[in-house]
Amino acid sequence: MKTITTLASMLFFMGAAFAAGQGQQPQAIDGLKPVSVMSTVPHYFGKAVPWAVKNNYSGFVPAKDVRSESCELFDHKVVIKRQYGTMRTKQVVHLDTGGSFAQLSKQAFAEEIVEGGPAPCDGPVTVIRVSRWLPESGVERFTIYSSGGCGDTPNRRNGPASRIFADILGQYCPNTIPIYYGD
């Protein structure tokens, strides 16, 4: 039954997207609200997707020593989740933004990627990913910063748009594991 409901929802949202593309106003059916694909906020089947996410992990440590934090940047809020051992917290900070994260994500995607040297295994890791909306295929996430880890080359995007995302997220999740560039 769940598969049928999911399929019906997908068809409904695809129909709503088609109607919006034809200049028609999509209609609600059975309490489902249509999603406008013309919105600048990335959505995945009606759920807002954060423009950027910063994750910090403590690495391979005993459960009591786990420390992690995650900051999700939306148009008008930042959702901060932290873990201290087995204790978890969540905080929502409302923002008043005057710019366009959609335009900023396009600029960040085009910026040069700089790679670091090999990173240690099982150590702490910081990763920042940004979302961009592709009308033909939906939401795509790309990395603007990664401190690396086992089998993962550290890298960052070098440019002002990536720096803006990193700086905003850095206000709410200040810990960043540095990239090792070798000797």
Backbone as ProteinMPNN parsed JSONL, in Angstrom:
{"seq_chain_A": "MKTITTLASMLFFMGAAFAAGQGQQPQAIDGLKPVSVMSTVPHYFGKAVPWAVKNNYSGFVPAKDVRSESCELFDHKVVIKRQYGTMRTKQVVHLDTGGSFAQLSKQAFAEEIVEGGPAPCDGPVTVIRVSRWLPESGVERFTIYSSGGCGDTPNRRNGPASRIFADILGQYCPNTIPIYYGD", "coords_chain_A": {"N_chain_A": [[0.811, -1.192, 0.0], [1.979, 1.2, 0.744], [3.749, 1.66, -1.37], [1.984, 2.174, -3.483], [0.753, 4.53, -2.544], [3.009, 6.217, -2.447], [3.717, 6.239, -5.168], [1.399, 7.421, -6.219], [1.612, 9.939, -5.03], [3.989, 10.836, -6.245], [3.179, 10.979, -8.933], [1.185, 12.914, -8.688], [2.697, 15.194, -7.894], [4.342, 15.436, -10.13], [2.424, 16.02, -12.04], [1.527, 18.469, -11.021], [3.842, 19.96, -11.371], [4.004, 19.922, -14.169], [1.648, 21.324, -14.813], [2.261, 23.821, -13.688], [4.365, 24.54, -15.337], [2.995, 24.919, -17.7], [1.741, 27.265, -17.313], [-0.527, 27.105, -15.79], [-2.449, 27.052, -12.771], [-1.61, 24.784, -10.327], [-3.7, 22.354, -8.701], [-4.857, 21.404, -5.43], [-5.139, 18.045, -4.317], [-6.999, 15.747, -2.534], [-6.066, 16.79, -0.065], [-3.32, 16.987, -0.473], [-0.705, 19.214, -1.057], [0.28, 21.093, -3.864], [3.582, 21.394, -5.267], [5.538, 24.073, -6.177], [7.626, 24.154, -8.887], [8.911, 26.309, -9.702], [9.92, 27.679, -7.622], [12.661, 29.119, -5.815], [13.75, 27.749, -3.763], [15.264, 24.688, -3.039], [13.489, 21.67, -3.355], [12.473, 18.425, -2.355], [10.216, 16.346, -3.319], [8.276, 17.974, -2.011], [9.432, 18.517, 0.437], [11.476, 20.831, 2.009], [14.836, 21.327, 1.102], [17.99, 21.76, 2.576], [20.058, 24.597, 1.766], [22.753, 24.513, 2.28], [24.906, 22.298, 4.095], [26.788, 21.668, 6.945], [28.87, 19.307, 8.364], [30.413, 17.979, 11.204], [32.457, 15.493, 12.494], [33.654, 13.454, 15.14], [35.344, 11.39, 14.582], [36.696, 8.028, 14.761], [35.898, 6.917, 17.744], [35.292, 5.88, 21.197], [31.821, 5.355, 22.108], [30.988, 7.04, 24.23], [32.601, 9.233, 23.909], [31.905, 10.464, 21.565], [31.53, 13.258, 19.523], [29.679, 15.41, 17.662], [28.472, 17.662, 15.171], [25.985, 19.337, 13.273], [25.024, 21.624, 10.857], [22.352, 22.998, 9.194], [21.54, 24.998, 6.538], [18.912, 26.939, 5.639], [16.59, 29.006, 3.706], [15.573, 30.911, 5.604], [16.44, 30.122, 8.106], [18.649, 28.375, 10.395], [19.354, 25.106, 11.214], [20.607, 23.495, 13.93], [22.248, 20.691, 15.009], [23.525, 18.711, 17.574], [25.709, 16.251, 19.01], [26.636, 14.709, 21.981], [28.329, 12.267, 23.229], [25.885, 10.032, 24.053], [23.887, 11.877, 24.21], [21.703, 14.122, 22.584], [21.116, 17.235, 20.936], [19.034, 19.866, 19.619], [18.699, 22.858, 17.843], [17.077, 25.741, 16.598], [17.719, 28.509, 14.675], [16.517, 31.536, 13.647], [16.821, 33.375, 10.619], [17.371, 36.462, 8.91], [17.692, 36.951, 5.767], [19.157, 38.698, 3.046], [19.978, 38.05, 0.556], [20.38, 35.856, -2.323], [20.394, 32.505, -2.043], [20.175, 30.654, -4.043], [21.408, 31.781, -6.335], [23.956, 32.109, -5.273], [24.7, 29.429, -4.841], [24.955, 28.522, -7.468], [27.162, 30.015, -8.278], [29.117, 29.046, -6.495], [29.334, 26.377, -7.342], [30.699, 26.659, -9.722], [33.251, 27.34, -8.983], [36.84, 26.941, -8.588], [38.347, 23.807, -7.699], [40.445, 22.863, -5.09], [42.825, 20.531, -4.12], [43.966, 18.679, -1.257], [46.578, 16.96, 0.639], [47.076, 13.424, 1.492], [44.736, 12.313, 3.916], [44.483, 11.527, 7.437], [43.35, 8.288, 8.567], [40.289, 7.429, 10.237], [40.148, 9.721, 11.784], [39.024, 12.983, 13.001], [36.508, 14.687, 11.043], [35.449, 17.2, 8.756], [32.847, 18.267, 6.675], [31.407, 20.187, 4.113], [28.558, 20.641, 2.281], [26.772, 21.831, -0.556], [23.602, 22.627, -1.957], [22.1, 22.617, -5.172], [19.615, 23.609, -7.518], [18.422, 21.83, -10.189], [16.486, 22.149, -12.905], [15.825, 20.063, -14.709], [16.461, 17.693, -13.382], [16.232, 17.907, -10.617], [17.325, 18.252, -7.218], [20.772, 18.68, -6.64], [23.658, 17.831, -4.859], [26.8, 19.184, -3.917], [30.252, 19.187, -2.938], [31.853, 21.69, -1.041], [33.808, 21.834, 0.795], [36.005, 19.574, 2.329], [37.61, 17.847, 4.825], [38.731, 15.435, 4.462], [39.511, 11.886, 4.716], [39.788, 8.339, 5.358], [40.669, 7.089, 2.315], [39.488, 9.262, 1.088], [40.055, 12.174, -0.583], [41.166, 15.236, 0.706], [39.592, 18.373, 0.058], [38.667, 21.614, -1.255], [36.522, 24.216, -2.422], [37.627, 27.028, -4.118], [36.854, 30.177, -3.776], [34.78, 33.18, -3.655], [31.967, 32.691, -3.266], [31.765, 30.098, -2.186], [33.183, 30.596, 0.129], [31.445, 32.365, 1.445], [29.234, 30.684, 2.057], [30.622, 28.895, 3.789], [31.432, 30.675, 5.81], [28.977, 31.637, 6.866], [27.854, 29.23, 7.863], [29.894, 28.64, 9.635], [29.485, 30.424, 11.705], [27.542, 29.244, 13.248], [28.212, 26.568, 13.556], [31.084, 26.298, 14.636], [33.419, 24.668, 14.666], [35.981, 23.424, 12.623], [37.711, 21.036, 10.884], [40.992, 21.234, 9.83], [42.367, 21.196, 6.459], [44.885, 19.001, 5.391], [47.799, 19.704, 3.695], [50.121, 18.389, 3.097], [53.741, 17.977, 3.288]], "CA_chain_A": [[0.0, 0.0, 0.0], [2.855, 2.356, 0.811], [4.27, 1.881, -2.711], [0.925, 2.805, -4.273], [0.61, 5.906, -2.054], [4.185, 6.956, -2.885], [3.588, 6.417, -6.6], [0.342, 8.405, -6.437], [2.172, 11.242, -4.654], [4.935, 11.23, -7.281], [2.422, 11.374, -10.111], [0.521, 14.172, -8.386], [3.662, 16.283, -7.933], [4.758, 15.599, -11.516], [1.322, 16.725, -12.699], [1.545, 19.847, -10.542], [4.973, 20.605, -12.023], [3.624, 20.125, -15.569], [0.651, 22.394, -14.856], [2.949, 25.084, -13.424], [5.139, 24.837, -16.534], [2.068, 25.306, -18.745], [1.108, 28.52, -16.92], [-1.754, 26.84, -15.061], [-2.314, 26.939, -11.319], [-1.871, 23.418, -9.891], [-4.764, 22.241, -7.71], [-4.655, 20.426, -4.366], [-5.962, 16.851, -4.43], [-7.043, 14.951, -1.31], [-5.264, 17.392, 0.993], [-1.923, 17.154, -0.865], [-0.447, 20.54, -1.602], [1.223, 21.034, -4.976], [4.872, 22.04, -5.075], [5.915, 24.87, -7.328], [9.0, 23.923, -9.294], [9.459, 27.611, -10.027], [10.484, 28.206, -6.391], [14.118, 29.106, -5.776], [14.153, 26.864, -2.676], [15.241, 23.313, -3.524], [12.544, 20.783, -2.679], [12.461, 17.027, -2.754], [8.85, 15.885, -3.091], [7.548, 18.822, -1.076], [10.199, 18.798, 1.648], [12.564, 21.767, 1.735], [16.189, 20.806, 1.211], [18.863, 22.872, 2.968], [20.979, 25.105, 0.747], [24.093, 24.047, 2.628], [24.996, 21.513, 5.329], [28.134, 21.445, 7.462], [28.921, 18.213, 9.331], [31.667, 17.698, 11.9], [32.437, 14.218, 13.2], [34.836, 13.295, 15.994], [36.165, 10.276, 14.129], [36.48, 6.733, 15.396], [36.122, 7.029, 19.19], [34.248, 5.182, 21.958], [30.514, 6.026, 22.063], [30.895, 8.092, 25.249], [33.418, 10.369, 23.487], [31.439, 10.982, 20.273], [31.137, 14.659, 19.432], [29.371, 15.76, 16.281], [27.538, 18.766, 14.988], [25.486, 19.501, 11.916], [24.292, 22.871, 10.636], [21.624, 23.0, 7.923], [21.195, 26.371, 6.179], [17.728, 27.129, 4.797], [16.408, 30.417, 3.354], [15.317, 31.808, 6.739], [16.794, 29.522, 9.391], [19.724, 27.395, 10.497], [19.032, 24.041, 12.158], [21.858, 23.029, 14.511], [22.102, 19.435, 15.754], [24.789, 18.316, 18.19], [25.709, 15.007, 19.775], [27.659, 14.606, 23.02], [28.134, 10.895, 23.678], [24.555, 9.583, 23.631], [22.961, 13.019, 24.344], [21.536, 14.887, 21.34], [20.397, 18.501, 21.061], [18.63, 20.499, 18.355], [18.408, 24.276, 18.012], [16.709, 26.413, 15.357], [17.992, 29.939, 14.718], [15.88, 32.187, 12.502], [17.686, 34.321, 9.917], [16.79, 37.414, 7.968], [18.692, 37.031, 4.705], [18.811, 39.634, 1.988], [20.544, 37.604, -0.703], [19.813, 34.674, -2.962], [21.223, 31.313, -1.932], [20.126, 29.97, -5.342], [22.458, 32.365, -7.161], [25.227, 31.822, -4.613], [25.06, 28.023, -5.069], [25.426, 28.422, -8.854], [28.522, 30.561, -8.312], [30.009, 28.131, -5.774], [29.532, 25.193, -8.163], [31.639, 26.984, -10.798], [34.554, 27.717, -8.439], [37.947, 25.995, -8.697], [38.545, 22.838, -6.615], [41.837, 22.7, -4.673], [42.947, 19.29, -3.358], [45.024, 18.577, -0.259], [47.318, 15.697, 0.676], [46.342, 12.322, 2.115], [44.228, 12.589, 5.26], [44.587, 10.354, 8.321], [42.15, 7.459, 8.713], [39.574, 7.358, 11.513], [40.263, 10.972, 12.523], [37.886, 13.897, 12.875], [36.206, 15.085, 9.669], [34.489, 18.267, 8.472], [32.39, 18.292, 5.286], [30.356, 21.168, 3.81], [27.945, 20.392, 0.979], [25.81, 22.841, -0.993], [22.592, 22.123, -2.895], [21.665, 23.489, -6.269], [18.407, 23.116, -8.157], [18.5, 21.597, -11.621], [15.094, 21.938, -13.324], [15.611, 18.801, -15.408], [16.67, 16.499, -12.557], [15.984, 18.143, -9.195], [18.376, 18.754, -6.336], [22.091, 18.068, -6.704], [24.542, 18.31, -3.799], [28.219, 19.13, -4.243], [31.096, 19.504, -1.792], [32.699, 22.877, -1.13], [34.91, 21.645, 1.739], [36.112, 18.27, 2.976], [38.932, 17.667, 5.434], [39.205, 14.14, 4.01], [39.503, 10.728, 5.607], [40.272, 7.111, 4.702], [40.282, 6.959, 0.917], [38.801, 10.469, 0.625], [41.012, 13.258, -0.726], [40.691, 16.534, 1.192], [39.471, 19.385, -0.985], [37.795, 22.763, -1.015], [36.319, 25.092, -3.578], [38.354, 28.253, -3.86], [36.172, 31.327, -4.341], [33.994, 33.96, -2.7], [30.644, 32.112, -2.967], [32.002, 28.993, -1.249], [33.615, 31.204, 1.391], [30.245, 32.911, 2.101], [28.541, 29.543, 2.671], [31.434, 28.4, 4.904], [31.414, 31.675, 6.884], [27.649, 31.629, 7.507], [27.76, 28.002, 8.653], [30.895, 28.73, 10.686], [28.937, 31.179, 12.832], [26.658, 28.389, 14.044], [28.983, 25.352, 13.808], [32.409, 26.899, 14.448], [34.526, 23.72, 14.539], [36.333, 22.99, 11.271], [38.964, 20.281, 10.836], [41.752, 21.797, 8.702], [42.862, 20.324, 5.379], [46.324, 18.774, 5.411], [48.312, 19.862, 2.349], [51.384, 17.679, 2.946], [54.95, 18.653, 3.799]], "C_chain_A": [[0.859, 1.263, 0.0], [3.411, 2.689, -0.577], [3.242, 2.58, -3.581], [0.751, 4.257, -3.857], [1.776, 6.756, -2.522], [4.112, 7.238, -4.377], [2.523, 7.464, -6.918], [0.845, 9.8, -6.108], [3.128, 11.743, -5.726], [4.203, 11.711, -8.526], [1.715, 12.702, -9.898], [1.501, 15.34, -8.511], [4.185, 16.51, -9.339], [3.679, 16.342, -12.304], [1.276, 18.184, -12.305], [2.682, 20.613, -11.217], [4.648, 20.883, -13.487], [2.644, 21.283, -15.699], [1.314, 23.748, -14.641], [3.749, 25.512, -14.646], [4.269, 25.286, -17.696], [1.338, 26.609, -18.402], [-0.204, 28.328, -16.184], [-1.461, 26.771, -13.573], [-2.594, 25.504, -10.91], [-2.894, 23.401, -8.763], [-4.405, 21.186, -6.67], [-5.615, 19.26, -4.567], [-5.865, 16.085, -3.127], [-6.109, 15.482, -0.218], [-3.789, 17.533, 0.664], [-1.738, 18.527, -1.472], [0.556, 20.431, -2.741], [2.497, 21.802, -4.647], [5.191, 22.814, -6.336], [7.366, 24.593, -7.668], [9.668, 25.238, -9.683], [10.11, 28.249, -8.801], [12.002, 28.156, -6.465], [14.626, 28.216, -4.655], [14.142, 25.436, -3.198], [14.295, 22.467, -2.681], [12.741, 19.37, -3.195], [11.114, 16.481, -2.352], [8.176, 16.656, -1.957], [8.292, 19.145, 0.202], [11.357, 19.722, 1.281], [13.908, 21.095, 1.99], [17.087, 21.967, 1.619], [19.776, 23.293, 1.82], [22.388, 24.609, 1.01], [24.031, 23.294, 3.951], [26.47, 21.361, 5.683], [28.059, 20.353, 8.516], [30.325, 18.093, 9.892], [31.497, 16.399, 12.652], [33.73, 14.071, 13.978], [35.752, 12.18, 15.537], [35.838, 9.013, 14.905], [36.885, 6.816, 16.861], [35.071, 6.192, 19.911], [32.964, 6.017, 21.993], [30.42, 7.185, 23.059], [31.655, 9.359, 24.845], [32.978, 10.979, 22.155], [31.042, 12.443, 20.424], [30.867, 14.933, 17.962], [28.443, 16.952, 16.269], [27.191, 18.863, 13.51], [24.723, 20.809, 11.857], [23.667, 22.816, 9.249], [21.133, 24.415, 7.66], [20.022, 26.384, 5.2], [17.598, 28.615, 4.48], [16.302, 31.326, 4.575], [15.626, 31.184, 8.094], [18.027, 28.638, 9.248], [19.294, 26.386, 11.546], [20.362, 23.441, 12.62], [21.578, 21.788, 15.344], [23.473, 19.051, 16.285], [24.615, 17.008, 18.941], [26.911, 15.014, 20.706], [27.508, 13.224, 23.638], [26.795, 10.399, 23.149], [23.509, 10.697, 23.729], [22.919, 13.792, 23.023], [20.739, 16.156, 21.613], [20.053, 19.03, 19.673], [18.227, 21.937, 18.66], [18.068, 24.853, 16.64], [16.935, 27.909, 15.556], [17.386, 30.554, 13.465], [16.787, 33.274, 11.941], [16.857, 35.277, 9.088], [17.845, 37.635, 6.899], [18.217, 37.97, 3.606], [19.308, 39.206, 0.629], [19.857, 36.362, -1.225], [20.777, 33.507, -2.825], [21.228, 30.541, -3.248], [21.249, 30.473, -6.247], [23.832, 32.043, -6.591], [25.656, 30.375, -4.854], [25.539, 27.81, -6.502], [26.862, 28.918, -8.969], [29.513, 29.611, -7.643], [30.324, 26.893, -6.612], [30.612, 25.425, -9.222], [33.054, 27.275, -10.285], [35.568, 26.564, -8.515], [38.036, 25.086, -7.468], [40.039, 22.69, -6.358], [41.906, 21.46, -3.795], [44.124, 19.35, -2.397], [45.742, 17.256, -0.373], [46.496, 14.615, 1.345], [45.956, 12.649, 3.559], [44.355, 11.337, 6.12], [43.259, 9.595, 8.382], [41.596, 7.574, 10.129], [39.681, 8.625, 12.351], [39.024, 11.828, 12.363], [37.738, 14.4, 11.426], [35.223, 16.252, 9.665], [34.152, 18.213, 6.993], [31.311, 19.361, 5.166], [29.867, 20.873, 2.4], [26.896, 21.457, 0.707], [24.855, 22.196, -1.985], [22.376, 23.129, -4.011], [20.5, 22.803, -6.957], [18.629, 23.021, -9.65], [17.095, 21.277, -12.112], [14.836, 20.593, -13.972], [15.741, 17.579, -14.514], [16.485, 16.705, -11.062], [17.199, 18.65, -8.457], [19.669, 17.958, -6.527], [22.93, 18.675, -5.582], [25.991, 18.177, -4.262], [29.009, 19.634, -3.038], [31.867, 20.793, -2.045], [33.875, 22.788, -0.159], [34.854, 20.232, 2.311], [37.518, 18.127, 3.53], [39.509, 16.296, 5.095], [39.135, 13.073, 5.084], [40.029, 9.533, 4.85], [39.762, 7.036, 3.268], [39.584, 8.174, 0.337], [39.803, 11.616, 0.595], [40.431, 14.553, -0.18], [40.608, 17.524, 0.033], [38.581, 20.526, -0.528], [37.613, 23.511, -2.326], [36.882, 26.448, -3.2], [37.646, 29.429, -4.531], [35.274, 31.994, -3.329], [32.634, 33.346, -2.346], [30.782, 30.963, -1.974], [32.396, 29.536, 0.121], [32.409, 31.777, 2.151], [29.466, 31.793, 2.775], [29.297, 29.056, 3.904], [31.395, 29.373, 6.082], [30.078, 31.703, 7.61], [27.522, 30.403, 8.4], [28.741, 28.009, 9.819], [30.44, 29.531, 11.895], [28.163, 30.283, 13.778], [27.305, 27.044, 14.393], [30.452, 25.736, 13.599], [33.566, 25.918, 14.251], [34.732, 23.325, 13.084], [37.67, 22.276, 11.348], [39.742, 20.801, 9.632], [42.16, 20.744, 7.675], [44.369, 20.23, 5.496], [46.823, 18.84, 3.966], [49.659, 19.183, 2.138], [52.543, 18.507, 3.468], [55.295, 19.88, 3.014]], "O_chain_A": [[0.528, 2.258, -0.645], [3.533, 3.862, -0.928], [3.588, 3.485, -4.34], [0.615, 5.132, -4.712], [1.577, 7.894, -2.949], [4.411, 8.35, -4.812], [2.725, 8.305, -7.795], [0.541, 10.75, -6.829], [3.101, 12.92, -6.087], [4.565, 12.733, -9.109], [1.647, 13.526, -10.81], [1.194, 16.349, -9.145], [4.448, 17.651, -9.718], [3.988, 17.194, -13.138], [1.017, 19.049, -13.142], [2.515, 21.772, -11.594], [4.973, 21.954, -14.001], [2.785, 22.125, -16.586], [0.982, 24.717, -15.323], [3.812, 26.7, -14.964], [4.757, 25.969, -18.596], [0.421, 27.013, -19.118], [-0.932, 29.298, -15.971], [-0.339, 26.464, -13.17], [-3.709, 25.025, -11.118], [-2.947, 24.331, -7.959], [-3.736, 20.199, -6.978], [-6.77, 19.46, -4.944], [-4.763, 15.799, -2.659], [-5.443, 14.707, 0.469], [-3.053, 18.141, 1.442], [-2.531, 18.953, -2.311], [1.574, 19.752, -2.605], [2.486, 22.739, -3.85], [5.122, 22.272, -7.44], [8.245, 24.777, -6.826], [10.867, 25.267, -9.963], [10.788, 29.268, -8.932], [12.57, 27.264, -7.096], [15.825, 27.945, -4.592], [13.133, 24.994, -3.746], [14.303, 22.54, -1.452], [13.132, 19.163, -4.344], [10.884, 16.182, -1.181], [7.581, 16.062, -1.058], [7.828, 19.974, 0.985], [12.124, 19.436, 0.362], [14.082, 20.381, 2.978], [16.961, 23.058, 1.064], [20.209, 22.47, 1.013], [23.134, 24.317, 0.075], [23.214, 23.605, 4.818], [27.291, 20.98, 4.848], [27.275, 20.454, 9.459], [31.307, 18.104, 9.149], [30.512, 16.214, 13.367], [34.785, 14.515, 13.525], [36.853, 12.042, 16.071], [34.834, 8.942, 15.614], [38.073, 6.79, 17.185], [34.06, 5.827, 19.31], [33.018, 7.244, 21.916], [29.821, 8.213, 22.744], [31.388, 10.437, 25.376], [33.613, 11.914, 21.667], [30.309, 12.81, 21.342], [31.732, 14.71, 17.115], [27.723, 17.215, 17.233], [27.984, 18.522, 12.632], [23.873, 21.078, 12.706], [24.361, 22.614, 8.252], [20.391, 24.975, 8.467], [20.133, 25.897, 4.075], [18.417, 29.41, 4.94], [16.886, 32.41, 4.581], [15.137, 31.656, 9.12], [18.397, 28.216, 8.152], [18.91, 26.767, 12.652], [21.143, 22.942, 11.81], [20.771, 21.823, 16.273], [24.46, 19.06, 15.55], [23.534, 16.693, 19.438], [28.041, 15.282, 20.295], [26.642, 13.027, 24.489], [26.586, 10.347, 21.937], [22.353, 10.481, 23.365], [23.955, 14.08, 22.423], [19.806, 16.156, 22.416], [20.698, 18.684, 18.683], [17.501, 22.197, 19.62], [18.693, 24.499, 15.64], [16.405, 28.503, 16.495], [17.704, 30.141, 12.35], [17.438, 34.002, 12.69], [15.771, 34.935, 8.621], [18.782, 38.41, 7.092], [17.031, 38.025, 3.283], [19.093, 39.91, -0.358], [18.883, 35.879, -0.648], [21.855, 33.513, -3.421], [22.196, 29.84, -3.54], [21.962, 29.674, -6.855], [24.764, 31.741, -7.337], [26.842, 30.111, -5.05], [26.437, 27.001, -6.734], [27.68, 28.319, -9.667], [30.612, 29.391, -8.152], [31.456, 26.409, -6.598], [31.349, 24.506, -9.577], [33.969, 27.44, -11.092], [35.204, 25.388, -8.506], [37.828, 25.533, -6.34], [40.812, 22.427, -7.279], [41.145, 21.336, -2.835], [45.143, 19.983, -2.676], [45.559, 16.515, -1.339], [45.35, 14.85, 1.727], [46.756, 13.194, 4.32], [44.337, 10.22, 5.604], [42.185, 10.186, 8.263], [42.337, 7.789, 11.088], [39.332, 8.601, 13.532], [38.081, 11.445, 11.67], [38.72, 14.519, 10.693], [34.287, 16.291, 10.463], [35.044, 18.126, 6.149], [30.412, 19.442, 6.003], [30.646, 20.855, 1.448], [26.217, 21.927, 1.621], [25.248, 21.324, -2.76], [22.461, 24.34, -3.804], [20.407, 21.576, -6.978], [18.979, 24.005, -10.301], [16.558, 20.225, -11.766], [13.754, 20.028, -13.813], [15.193, 16.525, -14.837], [16.577, 15.738, -10.305], [18.009, 19.393, -9.011], [19.657, 16.728, -6.571], [22.914, 19.889, -5.377], [26.365, 17.198, -4.909], [28.5, 20.406, -2.225], [32.458, 20.979, -3.109], [34.827, 23.561, -0.261], [33.796, 19.756, 2.722], [38.5, 18.266, 2.801], [40.666, 16.024, 5.412], [38.744, 13.339, 6.221], [40.654, 9.692, 3.802], [38.557, 6.93, 3.038], [39.128, 8.126, -0.806], [40.345, 11.991, 1.635], [39.324, 14.938, -0.555], [41.452, 17.515, -0.863], [37.844, 20.415, 0.452], [38.455, 23.439, -3.221], [36.644, 26.952, -2.102], [37.821, 29.652, -5.729], [35.025, 31.442, -2.257], [32.195, 33.48, -1.204], [30.003, 30.865, -1.026], [31.988, 28.997, 1.15], [32.358, 31.682, 3.378], [29.075, 31.925, 3.935], [28.69, 28.826, 4.95], [31.331, 28.942, 7.233], [30.043, 31.784, 8.838], [27.128, 30.516, 9.561], [28.453, 27.446, 10.875], [30.956, 29.338, 12.996], [28.128, 30.535, 14.983], [26.975, 26.448, 15.418], [31.002, 25.526, 12.518], [34.603, 26.307, 13.714], [33.788, 22.94, 12.394], [38.654, 22.844, 11.822], [39.213, 20.811, 8.52], [42.281, 19.56, 7.99], [45.054, 21.236, 5.677], [46.327, 18.112, 3.107], [50.285, 19.382, 1.097], [52.355, 19.593, 4.017], [56.28, 20.552, 3.321]]}, "name": "protein", "num_of_chains": 1, "seq": "MKTITTLASMLFFMGAAFAAGQGQQPQAIDGLKPVSVMSTVPHYFGKAVPWAVKNNYSGFVPAKDVRSESCELFDHKVVIKRQYGTMRTKQVVHLDTGGSFAQLSKQAFAEEIVEGGPAPCDGPVTVIRVSRWLPESGVERFTIYSSGGCGDTPNRRNGPASRIFADILGQYCPNTIPIYYGD"}
